Amino acid sequence: MVSGLKLGRNHYHNWTNCIGAFMSKMGARKFFSVLPLRLIEFDLNSLTYAQDSRSFLLLLIQRHLKIDANLDFFVEYFLPMIL
């Protein structure tokens, strides 16, 4: 529900921090099972690509997810998108 909100620029920072907090608390596997990335399902040239594909989540990964022993998730989740 939170990811679907339409917010103005003045609320974007708080909104991404909120989603980032969910990401940190849930961990990568649970978070992306609830809110999966849809990077290849939408036209990259679309004006709403970041919102539709949820590509804005990529920027939050570095700040809000810890690298741990479960690197297998990142390989199995992101590698098919890259290929």
C-alpha positions as CSV (number, residue, x, y, z in Angstrom):
1,M,0.0,0.0,0.0
2,V,2.8,2.4,0.9
3,S,4.6,1.9,-2.4
4,G,1.6,2.9,-4.4
5,L,1.2,6.3,-2.8
6,K,1.5,9.3,-5.1
7,L,3.5,11.9,-3.3
8,G,4.8,15.3,-4.1
9,R,8.5,16.1,-4.1
10,N,8.5,17.5,-0.6
11,H,7.4,14.1,0.8
12,Y,9.7,11.9,-1.3
13,H,12.6,11.7,1.1
14,N,10.3,10.7,4.1
15,W,8.5,8.2,1.9
16,T,11.7,6.5,0.7
17,N,12.9,6.4,4.3
18,C,9.7,4.6,5.3
19,I,10.1,2.0,2.6
20,G,13.8,1.7,3.4
21,A,12.8,1.0,7.0
22,F,10.5,-1.8,5.8
23,M,13.4,-3.2,3.7
24,S,15.8,-3.2,6.6
25,K,13.4,-4.8,9.0
26,M,12.1,-7.5,6.6
27,G,15.3,-8.4,4.8
28,A,15.7,-8.8,1.1
29,R,14.0,-12.1,0.6
30,K,10.8,-11.2,2.4
31,F,10.7,-7.6,1.1
32,F,11.1,-8.5,-2.5
33,S,8.6,-11.3,-2.2
34,V,6.0,-8.8,-1.1
35,L,7.1,-5.9,-3.3
36,P,9.0,-7.4,-6.3
37,L,10.9,-5.4,-8.8
38,R,9.3,-5.3,-12.3
39,L,12.2,-3.9,-14.2
40,I,11.7,-5.7,-17.5
41,E,7.9,-5.6,-17.6
42,F,7.6,-1.9,-18.5
43,D,8.9,0.4,-21.3
44,L,12.1,2.0,-20.2
45,N,11.2,5.2,-22.0
46,S,7.9,5.6,-20.1
47,L,7.6,8.7,-18.0
48,T,6.3,6.6,-15.1
49,Y,8.9,3.8,-15.5
50,A,10.5,4.4,-12.0
51,Q,7.1,4.1,-10.3
52,D,5.7,1.3,-12.4
53,S,8.8,-0.9,-12.4
54,R,9.7,0.0,-8.8
55,S,13.2,0.7,-10.0
56,F,13.5,3.4,-7.3
57,L,14.0,0.5,-4.8
58,L,17.4,-0.2,-6.4
59,L,18.6,3.1,-4.8
60,L,17.4,2.0,-1.4
61,I,19.2,-1.3,-1.4
62,Q,22.6,0.1,-0.7
63,R,21.4,2.2,2.3
64,H,19.0,-0.1,3.8
65,L,20.1,-3.7,3.2
66,K,23.0,-5.4,4.9
67,I,25.3,-7.7,3.0
68,D,25.1,-11.0,4.9
69,A,25.7,-14.7,4.4
70,N,22.5,-15.0,2.3
71,L,24.1,-13.7,-0.9
72,D,22.4,-16.6,-2.7
73,F,19.2,-14.6,-2.7
74,F,20.8,-11.7,-4.6
75,V,22.3,-14.0,-7.2
76,E,19.0,-15.9,-7.8
77,Y,16.9,-12.8,-7.8
78,F,19.0,-10.2,-9.7
79,L,21.0,-12.4,-12.1
80,P,18.0,-13.5,-14.2
81,M,17.0,-9.8,-14.6
82,I,20.6,-8.9,-15.7
83,L,20.7,-11.8,-18.2
